[in-house]
Amino acid sequence: MRILHLTESLRRAGKERQIVELLSGLSPHHDIESFVAVTDEDEVRYEIDLGYAQIIQLVRRGRRDLRLFKRLYELVSNLKIDIVHSWSPMCSVYAAPVAKLCGTAFVNGFVRDAPPHMTLWNKNYLMGKLTIPFSDIVVANSRAGLAAYRVPERKGLSIYNGFNPARVRNLTDEAELRSMLGIATSHIVGMVANFTPRKDYATFVEMACRICDLRDDVTFIAVGDGETLRQVRASVPPEHSLRIQFLGQRRDIESVANLFTVGVLASNSRLHGEGISNAITECMALGKPIVATNDGGTPELVLEGQTGFLVPSHDAGALTDRVLKLLNSAELANDLGIKGRRRIETAFSLDAMTNAYLGLYRGLADKRARAPYNPGPANSARLDRVSRLGRDRP
């Protein structure tokens, strides 16, 4: 069975990490041969073992590169691909008609979040609506995502992200890392997220300032980079600047998160609903209790009062209260952290994710068992017309 994964990039981000982890999990199964087509010209930053998959640069030149339809069609046909699995809304727009023309099964993986206020003007929603009818199955990493995009029940499938436990081994020594970061307080509260309007760092900073006013044994650290970093950093009062640190992008996120007493994720629910957050998953795998915004797929990951606490969006008071509750009770924090780690080891394990995708792929292959596809002149002519349209565009 030959599977082509179509993605825009392999830069270091949550979705791309899931692709790499899935390819690793599929590699021992000799009936699966994996290919990854990357449409952006970005540097391929994730190293993928050549035994896991063949990487193909399928560059999209411009926002409306119609010639990519033909290049993708030729790739799917020449490699005799059985299943095309797209990993973003734009990739699904290209993959849907090509899979249909080639008679290839199409796994539409465009649902990675769970927006709270969906409208037709949401470009991801529009692209999803265009491609869902062509899909054999629409895969999301949360049930909330399927509901947000209104995916028909017969077409939708939720497969949770899988966490590779190897990521939390061989971590930097805690005392050494604390010394490198200049942190002497007994407690650290941290948030790992890009600095974009979709993340609510304003509420995180307000919570941090409130706790700094109450006690002097806590340092707050934010890990990430992005467009709002300068603005958020400037909002920190001078008297708290030494205990509210911004670390920027890090390659050792797991080691940094291992320092946390409490892991936090504050989301801007007016703009964004989380799918399954990789940042939360990492903290839980390290045995850290979580306090997170109650939105999107987060309640599927963080069980209220069992592995952490869920708080209303933009509510600095509730966030402060729950973080203080964990800082004030080492026993409670430890209990929630242990239960969180167990949850990742079971419901969000790499094996669970791999087995779910294996079942999906093999089920589709059995359903579509057929002789090798031989594109007829009608299909070839249609792709030629698409290609000519692309050449005619500036």
N, C-alpha and C positions, 0 to 999 in steps of 0.2 A: 504494500500500500504506500503510495507516494503522496506526501502532504506538502503543500506550498503555503508557508506563512508569509503574509503580505503585511509589512509594517512601514511606517514612514522613516523610522530611525532605530538605531540601537544605542542611543545615548544612555547615560546612567540615570534612569528614572524607574518609577514603580512598574509601569506596564512592561517596559523592556526587560526588567529583571524577571518578570513572570514568564516571558517568552524564553529567556535563557534557562530558567529553572525547568520549564516544561520540556525543552529539548534535551536537557540532561536526564530527566526522568524517563523520556521515551527511548533514549539511546540503547538500553539493554534489550529492547524488544525488536528482534531482527526482522519482523514482518513490517516494520515501519521505516520508511526512508524519508528524511526531513530536508526541506529546502527553505531558505529564508530570502525573500526578495525585499530589498530596502529601497525606498523611492527617493529619499533625500540624499543630498551630497555630503551630509555631515560625516565627520570622522566616525568610523565604527569604534565605539569606545568599550563596549562589552566584548571581552574575549570569549569566543565560542569555540570549543574544542572541535576541530575539523571532523572528528568522529561522530559528533552530534548532528551536524547539519552542514550543507553547502550554502555559503553566503553568495548571493547574486545582487550586484548593484544595478537596480532598475530605475534609473534617475528620472524623476518628474521635473521637466524643465518649464517652470512657470506654474501659475495657479491653475491654468486650464490647458494642460498638455494633453490634447486628445490623441496624440500619437502614442501615448502610453497604453491606450486600449489595445492597439495592435501589437505592441511589444509584449504586453502581458499575455495576450492571446497566443502569440507564437511560443512564448515560454511555456505556458500550460500545455499546449499541444505537443511541443517537441519533447518535453520531459514526461509526457503521458501522466500528468498529475491526476490523482483520484479525488483529492479534496483540496479546495482552496479555503484557507482560514485567514480572514482579514482581521486586523487588530485596531482599526480606527475608522471613524466615519468616512473620511476621504478615501481610504483604501477600499472600503466597502463599495463606494460608488464605482470604482474601477473594476473591482472583482465581480460584482453582481452580474453584469451583462456578459462578461467573459466566461464565467462559470456556466451560465445558461447556454451560451453558444457552443461551449465545448462538451456539454453534457456532464459536467463535473459537479460533485457535491459542493455546496457552499455553506461554510460555517461563518456566520456574521458576528464578529466579536466587537462591535462598535460601542457597546454599553459598558462604560468603565466608571460612571458616576451615577448620581441619582438626583438631578436638579429638582428643587422644590416647586418651581413655578414654570412649567413647560408651556411654551407657546410655539406657534408655527414659525415665528421669527427666530427661534433658536436653530442655528445652522446645523447642529448635530442632530436635533430632532427631525429637521427637514430631510437631511441625508438618510437618516434611519428610516423614515417613512417611505422614501424612494426605494430603499434596498430590502426592506423586510419581505415584500412579496416574492423576491427572488431567492430568499434564504431557505435552506433546508432546516436550519436551526439558528436562533439568535442566542448567543451565550453572553451572560453578564456575570460579573463577580459578586453580585448581591441580588437578593430578591427585590430589594427596594429599587434597584436600577431598572429591572424589568417593568415594575409598576410605573415608575416615573416616565418611561418612554412608551408606555401603553402597548407593550409587546403582547400579541395574542397568546393566550395560555398554551395553545397547541404548538406554538413556534418557540416559546421561551424556555431556557434552561439556565439555572444558576449553578456555577461551579466556583467555589471559593478559591482565593489565592492560596497557593501552597508555600509554606515556609521551609527553607532548607536549614536544618539545625547546624550545619557546618559554618554558617555565617556568625554564630555566636560562640565559636571556639577560637582559641589562640588570640584572645583579646589583649590589648595593651594593659599592663599592670595598673590597677586603679590608683595607687599612690603615685606612681610615675606620671600618669596622665593628669592627676590633680595638680601636681607640681608644675607640669608644663603649662597648664591653663591658669595657674595662680589662684586656685580655689582652696580656701582653708576652712570654710564653713562645714558643719557636720551634715547638712542636707543640701541637695541640689534638686531643683524642679526644672524640667526641660521640655521644650517643644521642638520637634523636627518637622519643618515644612518650608516650602518655598515662600518667599515674600511676594505674594500676589494679592489682589483684592479678594480672591476666593478664601484666603486664610485670615482669621480674625486675630492678628497680632495685637491690635489695639486693646482688646479685652485681656489678652495674656499680660500685656505690660501693666494695665490697670490693676489686675489681680496681684502682680508682682509688687507693685508700689504699695498696695494695701498691706501686704504681708511684711514688707520691709519696714513699714511703720510700726508693726507689732512686735517683731522679733529680729534678732541679728544673726541667727544661725542658719540662714538659708541663702543660697545663691541661685539665681535664675539664669538659664542659658537658652538661647535660641540658635538653632542650627539650620542654615539655609541661606540662599541669596535670592535676589530678584528686584523687581521694579519698586517695591515699597520699602525696601530695607532702610534707605536713608531717612525717609519720613518717620518710620517707626523708631529708629535709633534716636532721632532728634526729639521725640516725645518723652524720653526718659529724663526725669528731673536730675539735675547734677548730683544731688545728695544720695541718689540711688544708683548712679552710673557704675560704681565699682561692683555692685552686686547684681546687676542685670547686664549680662554679657551677650554679645552677638559674635558667633564664631564663624559665620560665613559658610561656604561649601566645605564639606569635610569628606575625606575618603575613608575615615575611621568611624563612621556613624554608630556602628554597633558598640564600639569601645566607649564612645562618649555617652550613649544611652545607658550603658552599664553603670554609669556613675549616678544615674537619677534615683532619687528617693521616690519621686512621683513623675510619671509621664503625662503630658498634657497635649491635647489637640483641640484648638479652638477654631471653628470654621465659620465663615460668613454665610449663614443660611439664606440670606437674601439673594445671594448670587450662586451658591454652590451647595450641592449635597454630596457627601463622600460616598464612594463605593465601599470597597474594603481597603482601609488605609494601611499601606505598608509600614508607615511610621508607627502606628499603634501596634501592628503585628510584631514588629521588631522589639518594642518595649515589653510586650506581653511575653514573648519568647525568652526574654531576659529575666522574667519574674517580677516585673514592675507593675504596680497598681496604676490604673489609668483614670484620668478625669477628662472627658471629651464632650463636645457638643452633641446633643441628641438629634442627629439628623441623618438622612440617607441610610446607608448600610451599616453605620456604626453600631446601632443596637443589635445587629446580628453578630457582631464581633465582641463588643463589650457588654457583658450581662450586668445590668444594674444591681449594685449591692453584692455581686458575686465575684466579678473580676475587676470592678472599678465603679465609677459613678458617671452618670449621664446628666448634663446640665442644659438648661435652655440656651438658645443662641443669644449672644451679646449680653449675657447676664454676668457681669463681673462679680456681683455679690454672691451668686450661687457657686461660681467657679472658685472664689476665695474660700467659701465655707467648706467645700468638699476637699480642697487641697489641704486646708488647715486640719481637717478631720484626720487625714492620713498622716500628716506630719506629727500630729499629737498622739498617734497610736501606732507604734511600731508593730504591735501584734496584728492589728487590723490590716496595715499595709502589707505585712508579710503574708497574711492569709489570702488576701485578694491577689497578690502577686503569684503565689503558688498555684491558685486555681486558674489564673490567666495563662500561665505556662502550660498547664495540663490541657487547656482548651486549644491552644495552638498545636500542641503535639497530637491532638486527635482530629478535631474538625477542620483544622487549617494546616494539616501536614502536607509535605510534598508528595507523599505516596497517595494521599486521598485525592489531591488535585490530578495527579498523573493518571490514576485509575479511572477517574471520572472522564477525562478526555479520551483515554483508551477505549472506554465503553462507547463514547459518542462516535469516535472515528470508525471503530469496527462495525458499529451498528449501521452507520451510513454506507460503509463499503459493502456490507452484506445486502443492504437494500438496493444498492445501485450496481450490483454485480452485473457486468456486461462485457461484451467484446471490446477490444481497443477502439476508441472513437476515431472515425475517419471523416474529417470535416468535408462536407459537400460544397459544391460551388456556390450555393446560396449563402452559406455562412461566410465563406471566403470573400464574396462580393460585399457583404455587409461590413466586414472589417476593413476592406479597402476603402469604402466610403467614409468610414470613421477616420481612417488615416489621412485621406485627402482633405477632410475638414480641418484636421490638425495642421497640415502643411499650409493651408490657406490662411490660417490665423496669424496675426503678427506676433 
